[in-house]
Amino acid sequence: MKECLQLPVLYIRGGTSKGAYLLASDLPSNTSERDQIILSLYGSPDIRQIDGIGGADPLTSKVAIVGPSTVEACDVDYTFGYVGITDAVVDYEGNCGNISSGVGIFAILRGLVEPVEPMTVVRIHNTNTHKIIEAHIPVQDGLPVVAGDFSIDGVPGTGAQIMLYFQSPSGSKTGKLLPTGNVRDTISLEKGNAHTAKKDHILDVSFVDSATPSVFVKAEDLGCVGTEMPSEIEADSEGLLDILEDIRRTGAVRMGLATSKESASPAIPKVCMVGTASTYTEIQGRVIEDTSIDIVARTKALSAIHKAYAVTGGIATATAALIPGTVVHDVVSEEAKRTKTVTLGHPSGTFTFNIDIDTERLSVAKAGVARTARPIMDGIAYVTTKK
């Protein structure tokens, strides 16, 4: 075992994702050395991640690095990373809201935050976006409560409700709610096919940065409805997945996140295909009625279609839905515009967001979302340091 590093790991399911939560002090300060340890922990690069803890899926190849806060009035610093599966890279460009839901639990269990009953408020400084997330963690007998009767679509069973409030989420990476200054732009794709032929490969899109930078396109403009399942999109013979990636990379350049399509991060911006509320059958066979949602939406998780929906991407989608003139505003329900509460229909069910937005000044005070999270395993990982 001389060539193995013994690394303390708390493995947590946060929302519809899961991954290793690590103390920053247990990792090297040198970022290159740190990332090599994380890649080895996950068994990357390898399509199966067979020699590590990775689950060979973008939703289970995520890492959280947590330590004492370097920002006043916050409790912890939290850095999120997408761990490459086939690529030897850890991408820190954006945050993951689902993984964020486990940070408060980790902070309490690792002694970074003093537990307060019945609710401990953990103020989290996300270093990826330099934004603050307020996590409300139920506590009993000095420990986080994980059992409860609250459920989220995409996760079997129930758990204790954790409320997350993303404070002033606008401009998470670009510094602006509307990175181009416009509510709607047009883009030209590199190539088109049956999905874009009617538009001569020119598409109306909206660029919005709220919790995460995102580019939105109407499903109907791609010849879709918006209720398509991930397997349908990924197997599409006309290359719909490639078109969505082209839109995403084009958005990266237009939003100032990359100098070229080739240099765009695989994590940001997110690309989201949206449509009017329609009845559909989700992955597990449950019928989602159009009357129970305000909009249907599909987004990518790195190289695949998300099997549920990202928290940060959902905040961006719900925010865009409430901004007059965006392509998302075109298709969202009138009820959502009135209440500023948006329920998305995604491949695994529904997801509701409360957006505190001033639509005249175009400013977002906070975005609220409910999640569940629970520790799965706490122990020592033997990380290979030499191959």
C-alpha positions as CSV (number, residue, x, y, z in Angstrom):
1,M,0.0,0.0,0.0
2,K,3.0,2.3,-0.1
3,E,1.9,3.8,-3.4
4,C,-1.6,4.6,-2.1
5,L,-2.7,7.8,-0.4
6,Q,-5.3,7.3,2.4
7,L,-7.8,10.1,1.7
8,P,-10.8,10.8,4.1
9,V,-14.0,10.9,2.0
10,L,-17.6,11.6,2.9
11,Y,-19.7,10.3,0.0
12,I,-23.0,12.2,-0.2
13,R,-26.0,12.1,-2.5
14,G,-26.9,15.7,-3.0
15,G,-30.1,16.3,-4.9
16,T,-30.1,14.2,-8.0
17,S,-26.3,13.9,-8.0
18,K,-23.7,12.4,-5.8
19,G,-19.9,12.5,-5.2
20,A,-17.0,12.8,-2.8
21,Y,-17.0,15.7,-0.3
22,L,-13.4,16.4,0.7
23,L,-11.8,18.7,3.3
24,A,-9.6,21.2,1.5
25,S,-6.9,20.6,4.2
26,D,-6.7,17.0,3.2
27,L,-5.6,17.9,-0.3
28,P,-2.4,19.5,-1.7
29,S,-2.4,23.2,-2.1
30,N,-0.9,22.7,-5.6
31,T,-3.8,22.5,-8.0
32,S,-2.2,20.1,-10.4
33,E,-1.3,17.7,-7.6
34,R,-4.8,18.1,-6.1
35,D,-6.5,17.3,-9.4
36,Q,-4.3,14.2,-10.0
37,I,-5.5,12.9,-6.7
38,I,-9.1,13.6,-7.5
39,L,-8.8,12.0,-10.9
40,S,-7.3,8.9,-9.4
41,L,-10.0,8.8,-6.7
42,Y,-12.6,8.7,-9.4
43,G,-10.7,6.3,-11.7
44,S,-10.4,8.8,-14.5
45,P,-9.7,8.9,-17.4
46,D,-11.7,5.7,-18.1
47,I,-15.1,5.3,-19.7
48,R,-16.1,2.9,-16.9
49,Q,-14.1,4.6,-14.1
50,I,-13.6,1.0,-12.9
51,D,-10.5,1.8,-10.7
52,G,-12.2,4.5,-8.7
53,I,-15.4,5.7,-7.1
54,G,-16.8,7.3,-10.2
55,G,-20.1,6.0,-11.5
56,A,-19.3,6.5,-15.3
57,D,-22.1,9.1,-15.5
58,P,-21.8,12.9,-15.4
59,L,-24.2,13.1,-12.5
60,T,-22.0,10.8,-10.3
61,S,-18.6,12.2,-11.4
62,K,-18.7,15.3,-9.3
63,V,-16.5,16.5,-6.3
64,A,-16.9,19.1,-3.6
65,I,-13.9,20.6,-1.8
66,V,-14.9,22.4,1.4
67,G,-13.0,24.4,4.0
68,P,-13.2,27.3,6.4
69,S,-14.5,30.5,4.7
70,T,-12.2,33.1,3.4
71,V,-15.1,35.5,3.1
72,E,-16.6,37.6,5.9
73,A,-20.1,36.5,7.1
74,C,-19.8,33.1,5.5
75,D,-19.2,29.8,7.3
76,V,-17.4,27.7,4.6
77,D,-15.7,28.0,1.2
78,Y,-17.0,25.4,-1.3
79,T,-15.4,24.6,-4.6
80,F,-17.3,22.3,-7.1
81,G,-15.6,20.3,-9.8
82,Y,-16.8,18.2,-12.7
83,V,-14.5,15.2,-12.8
84,G,-13.8,14.1,-16.4
85,I,-14.7,10.6,-17.2
86,T,-12.8,10.0,-20.4
87,D,-10.8,13.2,-20.1
88,A,-8.1,13.7,-17.4
89,V,-9.5,17.0,-16.3
90,V,-11.4,18.5,-13.3
91,D,-13.5,21.4,-14.5
92,Y,-14.1,24.2,-12.0
93,E,-15.8,26.7,-14.3
94,G,-19.3,26.4,-12.9
95,N,-21.2,25.3,-9.7
96,C,-23.6,22.4,-9.2
97,G,-26.7,23.2,-7.2
98,N,-27.4,19.6,-6.4
99,I,-24.0,19.0,-4.9
100,S,-24.4,22.3,-3.1
101,S,-27.3,20.8,-1.1
102,G,-24.8,18.4,0.6
103,V,-22.3,21.1,1.7
104,G,-24.2,22.1,4.8
105,I,-24.4,18.5,6.0
106,F,-20.7,18.0,5.3
107,A,-19.8,21.2,7.2
108,I,-21.7,20.1,10.3
109,L,-20.4,16.5,10.3
110,R,-16.8,17.7,9.8
111,G,-17.0,20.3,12.6
112,L,-16.8,23.3,10.4
113,V,-20.1,24.7,11.6
114,E,-21.7,24.5,15.0
115,P,-25.0,22.7,14.9
116,V,-28.1,24.6,16.1
117,E,-31.4,22.9,16.6
118,P,-33.9,22.7,15.0
119,M,-32.4,24.4,12.0
120,T,-28.8,25.3,11.2
121,V,-28.3,28.0,8.6
122,V,-25.0,27.5,6.8
123,R,-23.7,30.3,4.7
124,I,-21.7,28.9,1.8
125,H,-19.2,30.9,-0.3
126,N,-19.0,29.2,-3.7
127,T,-15.6,29.9,-5.1
128,N,-16.6,28.9,-8.6
129,T,-19.0,31.8,-8.9
130,H,-18.0,33.9,-5.9
131,K,-21.7,33.8,-4.9
132,I,-23.3,33.0,-1.5
133,I,-25.7,30.1,-0.9
134,E,-27.7,29.9,2.3
135,A,-28.5,26.3,3.2
136,H,-31.1,25.6,5.9
137,I,-30.2,22.2,7.4
138,P,-32.6,20.5,9.9
139,V,-30.7,19.3,13.0
140,Q,-31.6,17.0,15.9
141,D,-29.3,15.9,18.7
142,G,-26.4,17.8,17.2
143,L,-26.6,15.9,13.8
144,P,-28.1,16.7,10.5
145,V,-31.6,15.2,9.9
146,V,-31.7,13.2,6.7
147,A,-35.0,11.3,7.1
148,G,-38.2,13.0,6.3
149,D,-41.3,13.0,4.1
150,F,-40.1,15.4,1.4
151,S,-39.5,14.0,-2.0
152,I,-37.8,15.3,-5.1
153,D,-38.2,13.9,-8.6
154,G,-35.3,11.9,-9.8
155,V,-34.5,10.4,-6.4
156,P,-36.4,7.4,-5.0
157,G,-38.1,7.7,-1.6
158,T,-38.2,10.7,0.7
159,G,-35.9,12.7,3.0
160,A,-35.6,15.8,5.1
161,Q,-36.2,19.0,3.2
162,I,-33.2,21.3,2.7
163,M,-33.9,24.8,1.5
164,L,-31.2,26.5,-0.6
165,Y,-31.3,30.2,-1.2
166,F,-28.9,31.5,-3.9
167,Q,-28.2,35.1,-3.0
168,S,-27.9,37.6,-5.8
169,P,-27.4,34.9,-8.4
170,S,-27.1,37.2,-11.4
171,G,-23.9,37.3,-13.3
172,S,-22.4,34.2,-11.8
173,K,-19.6,34.1,-14.4
174,T,-20.2,36.9,-16.8
175,G,-21.0,39.6,-14.3
176,K,-24.3,40.4,-16.0
177,L,-27.8,38.9,-15.9
178,L,-28.0,39.5,-19.7
179,P,-24.4,38.9,-20.9
180,T,-25.0,40.4,-24.3
181,G,-27.2,43.2,-23.1
182,N,-30.1,41.7,-25.1
183,V,-33.1,39.6,-24.1
184,R,-32.9,37.8,-27.5
185,D,-30.1,37.2,-30.0
186,T,-29.7,35.2,-33.2
187,I,-26.9,32.7,-33.8
188,S,-25.8,30.8,-36.9
189,L,-25.0,27.1,-36.6
190,E,-22.0,25.6,-38.3
191,K,-24.2,23.2,-40.1
192,G,-27.9,22.3,-40.1
193,N,-30.1,19.3,-40.8
194,A,-33.7,18.4,-40.6
195,H,-34.0,20.1,-37.2
196,T,-32.9,23.5,-38.5
197,A,-33.5,23.5,-42.2
198,K,-36.6,25.7,-41.9
199,K,-34.5,28.4,-40.3
200,D,-31.6,28.2,-42.7
201,H,-29.6,27.3,-39.6
202,I,-30.4,30.7,-38.0
203,L,-31.9,30.4,-34.5
204,D,-33.4,32.8,-32.0
205,V,-31.8,32.3,-28.6
206,S,-31.5,34.0,-25.2
207,F,-28.4,34.3,-23.1
208,V,-29.0,34.5,-19.3
209,D,-26.6,34.2,-16.4
210,S,-28.4,33.5,-13.1
211,A,-26.6,31.0,-10.9
212,T,-25.0,29.7,-14.1
213,P,-24.6,31.1,-17.6
214,S,-27.1,29.5,-20.0
215,V,-28.2,29.7,-23.6
216,F,-31.9,28.9,-24.3
217,V,-33.5,27.8,-27.5
218,K,-37.1,26.9,-28.2
219,A,-37.8,23.2,-28.8
220,E,-40.1,24.0,-31.7
221,D,-37.3,25.8,-33.5
222,L,-35.4,22.5,-33.5
223,G,-38.4,20.5,-34.7
224,C,-39.0,19.2,-31.2
225,V,-41.7,19.4,-28.5
226,G,-39.5,19.6,-25.4
227,T,-40.8,16.4,-23.9
228,E,-38.2,14.2,-25.6
229,M,-36.4,11.7,-23.3
230,P,-32.6,11.7,-23.0
231,S,-32.3,8.4,-24.9
232,E,-34.4,9.9,-27.8
233,I,-32.2,13.0,-28.1
234,E,-28.9,11.0,-27.8
235,A,-30.1,8.5,-30.5
236,D,-31.5,11.1,-32.9
237,S,-30.3,10.3,-36.4
238,E,-30.3,13.9,-37.4
239,G,-27.7,14.8,-34.7
240,L,-29.8,16.8,-32.3
241,L,-27.3,16.3,-29.5
242,D,-24.6,17.8,-31.8
243,I,-26.8,20.8,-32.6
244,L,-27.3,21.5,-28.9
245,E,-23.6,21.3,-28.3
246,D,-23.0,23.7,-31.3
247,I,-25.5,26.1,-29.8
248,R,-23.8,25.8,-26.4
249,R,-20.3,26.4,-27.7
250,T,-21.5,29.3,-29.8
251,G,-23.1,30.7,-26.7
252,A,-19.8,30.4,-24.8
253,V,-18.1,32.7,-27.3
254,R,-21.0,35.2,-27.5
255,M,-21.1,35.4,-23.7
256,G,-17.4,36.0,-23.4
257,L,-16.7,32.7,-21.7
258,A,-14.4,31.4,-24.4
259,T,-12.4,32.9,-27.2
260,S,-13.4,30.1,-29.6
261,K,-15.8,27.2,-29.7
262,E,-12.9,24.8,-29.4
263,S,-11.8,26.3,-26.1
264,A,-15.2,26.3,-24.5
265,S,-15.5,24.6,-21.1
266,P,-17.6,21.4,-21.2
267,A,-19.5,22.6,-18.1
268,I,-20.5,26.2,-19.0
269,P,-22.6,27.6,-20.4
270,K,-25.5,25.2,-20.1
271,V,-27.7,24.8,-23.1
272,C,-31.4,24.4,-22.5
273,M,-34.2,23.5,-24.9
274,V,-37.6,24.7,-23.7
275,G,-41.2,24.3,-24.8
276,T,-44.8,25.0,-23.7
277,A,-46.2,22.8,-21.0
278,S,-47.2,19.4,-22.4
279,T,-48.3,16.1,-21.0
280,Y,-45.6,13.5,-21.2
281,T,-44.4,10.3,-19.5
282,E,-41.2,10.6,-17.4
283,I,-38.3,8.1,-17.3
284,Q,-40.0,5.9,-14.6
285,G,-43.3,5.7,-16.4
286,R,-45.2,8.3,-14.5
287,V,-47.4,10.7,-16.5
288,I,-46.6,14.4,-15.9
289,E,-49.8,16.4,-16.7
290,D,-49.4,19.7,-18.5
291,T,-51.6,21.3,-15.8
292,S,-48.9,20.5,-13.1
293,I,-46.1,22.4,-14.8
294,D,-45.4,25.8,-16.4
295,I,-42.8,24.7,-19.0
296,V,-41.0,21.7,-20.3
297,A,-37.2,21.8,-20.5
298,R,-34.2,19.6,-21.4
299,T,-30.6,20.4,-20.7
300,K,-27.2,18.8,-21.2
301,A,-24.9,17.3,-18.5
302,L,-21.5,17.5,-20.1
303,S,-21.7,15.1,-23.1
304,A,-25.1,13.6,-22.3
305,I,-28.7,14.9,-21.7
306,H,-29.4,15.4,-18.1
307,K,-31.7,12.6,-16.7
308,A,-33.3,15.2,-14.4
309,Y,-32.4,18.9,-14.3
310,A,-29.5,20.9,-12.8
311,V,-30.4,23.2,-9.9
312,T,-28.3,26.1,-11.2
313,G,-29.6,25.5,-14.7
314,G,-33.1,25.5,-13.3
315,I,-32.6,28.8,-11.6
316,A,-31.3,30.2,-14.9
317,T,-34.3,28.7,-16.8
318,A,-36.9,30.0,-14.2
319,T,-35.2,33.4,-14.2
320,A,-35.2,33.6,-18.0
321,A,-38.9,32.6,-18.0
322,L,-39.7,35.7,-16.0
323,I,-37.8,38.2,-18.2
324,P,-40.1,39.7,-20.9
325,G,-38.7,39.2,-24.4
326,T,-36.7,36.0,-23.9
327,V,-37.5,32.8,-25.8
328,V,-38.3,31.2,-22.5
329,H,-40.8,33.9,-21.6
330,D,-42.5,33.1,-24.9
331,V,-43.4,29.5,-23.8
332,V,-43.8,29.7,-20.0
333,S,-47.3,29.8,-18.4
334,E,-49.0,33.0,-17.5
335,E,-49.5,31.8,-14.0
336,A,-45.7,31.5,-13.5
337,K,-45.2,35.0,-14.7
338,R,-47.8,36.2,-12.2
339,T,-46.5,34.3,-9.1
340,K,-42.8,34.2,-10.0
341,T,-42.8,30.5,-9.2
342,V,-41.8,28.3,-12.1
343,T,-42.3,24.5,-12.2
344,L,-40.2,22.8,-14.8
345,G,-41.1,19.5,-16.4
346,H,-37.9,17.5,-16.9
347,P,-37.1,13.8,-17.8
348,S,-37.5,12.6,-14.3
349,G,-40.5,14.7,-13.2
350,T,-40.9,18.3,-12.0
351,F,-38.8,20.9,-10.3
352,T,-40.1,24.1,-8.7
353,F,-38.2,27.4,-8.3
354,N,-39.1,30.6,-6.5
355,I,-37.4,33.6,-8.1
356,D,-37.3,37.0,-6.3
357,I,-36.9,39.1,-9.4
358,D,-37.6,42.7,-10.2
359,T,-38.6,42.5,-13.9
360,E,-38.4,46.2,-14.5
361,R,-34.9,46.7,-13.1
362,L,-33.9,43.2,-14.2
363,S,-32.4,42.3,-10.8
364,V,-32.6,39.0,-8.9
365,A,-32.4,39.2,-5.1
366,K,-32.4,35.5,-4.5
367,A,-33.6,32.2,-5.9
368,G,-35.0,29.5,-3.6
369,V,-35.2,25.7,-4.2
370,A,-35.9,22.7,-2.0
371,R,-33.6,19.6,-2.1
372,T,-32.8,16.5,-0.1
373,A,-29.4,15.1,0.6
374,R,-27.9,12.3,2.7
375,P,-24.5,10.8,3.5
376,I,-24.0,7.4,1.9
377,M,-20.5,6.5,3.2
378,D,-17.9,7.9,5.4
379,G,-14.4,6.5,5.4
380,I,-10.9,6.3,3.8
381,A,-10.3,6.0,0.1
382,Y,-7.1,4.4,-1.1
383,V,-5.9,6.6,-3.9
384,T,-3.3,5.4,-6.3
385,T,-0.5,8.0,-6.6
386,K,1.6,6.0,-9.1
387,K,0.4,4.2,-12.2
